Amino acid sequence: MKVTIAASLLSLSLSLSLSTSSAFVVPTFGTQQGPNSQLDATIAVIGASGLTSAECVYQLLEAGDTVIGLTRNPANLKIPKGSGGSSADQPLVSDRLNCIAGDVTNMEDVRKVFEAGDIDGVIVGLGGKTSDVGETMLTDGTKNVIAAMKEKGVSRISVVSSIGVGDSENQAPFAFKLLMYTVMKKIFTDKNAQEEAVINSGLDYCIVRPGGLTVDSPTGVINVIEGEAGSITRADVASFCIDSVKLPKEEFPYIGKTPCISSVGGVGWTKDRSKAARGEM
């Protein structure tokens, strides 16, 4: 049974649960104020055309930064629905964007990213069906990125992972755990190995574990959750990732950590893998 079919048919009905959380408040997108509005950074976004990565690219460009992206097909990079408003789904282009066509599992393609500019930080937002990209793409590709960062002396990295990976297993709702142990077992094996590679890299990392993802507009509020996670927009995840590579380390308390984030803390989470949640309707 394919993951997409099984997950799209599953409707999770969960009870409310209490959660310990700390609010990490981010500015409303586009205000040019707040923690991630610093200008003139050069950030590499790996997997640039993905739904969350495209949010990172768009928000960075709107803040005045330079972006060097890597994706298998740069033509797939579109203005995101969450932050893009009426411009959503149009091609995302800018004179401060260099989107390189390449495969993250090919070290030479990864090196092209780091040869294209003086990179200040890296956001890794890889994804795709295991049947299309392979069972170890996340781990192999991230190891290449880590190696290239070390070659160029780049230290800040943010990696988009998932609730349920590593020691966040018990923060995932029971019904989602069933998917993790069955039809999503291969992707979670890869995600766990990817996180291990990052944790052991010696870099200044932040592994971001979001709850249920949506393509809604940014809320501007992110909760770092210790209990069961709720939902969060991809736009808010992107803002958190941007902060993790742009803010001074003393101003961002999650360097060297693996925060689980959501905008709805302590509420039952329905994992929505419908076309609407993925921005396809």
Disulfide bonds with the S-S distance in Angstrom:
none
